[in-house]
Amino acid sequence: DPRVNAKAVTRSVLERALNDPMFLLTMAANGVTPGDIEIIVKEIIEYLEKTKQEAEG
């Protein structure tokens, strides 16, 4: 199922980004805190869960 794969890829990309100091510095320079990123990540994962459930019926 490509959606499961997409979720794994998204999680992997997010984990790499959150361990990248340049990413965190860039976000901080734009006024985005780690807390904001956490909320956004949660929303992305919830969205992926929802679309997966809808696709499965």
N, C-alpha and C positions, 0 to 999 in steps of 0.2 A: 504494500500500500504506500503510494508516494507521500501521503500525508504524514505517516509515521516517520518516514525517512526525513521529511522536511522538518519535523519537530526535532529529530536527533541532530540534524545539521544546524538548526537554529540554536539549540542548546549549546552545541560545540562552538559555534561562532561567538555566542554571547560569553561563554566561559573564557575563550581566548581573549576577547576584547576586554573583559573585566580584569584580566591579568596583565594587560598591556599598559604600562605607565603612561605612554604617549596618548593613548586613547583617553585615559582618565584625566590627564592634564588638559587635553583638548576639550573634553566635556566641562571640566571645571572652569576653563577660560570662557566658556559659553554659558556659565551659570547653572550647569546641570550637576547636581550633587549625586553621590553614589545612591542615596535614598531615592532620588528621582529615577535613576536607572533601574533600581530594583522594582519600582512600581511599574515602569514601562515593560520590563521583562515579564513580570507577573501577568500583565495584560496580554502580552503576546502569547504566552503559554496558555492562558485561559481561552483566548481566541482560537488557537490551534485545537485545543480540546473540544471546543464548541463546534467548530467546522467539521471535525472528525466524527463527532456524534451525529451531526446532521447528515453527513454523507452515509453513515451506517444505517440511518433511519431510526 
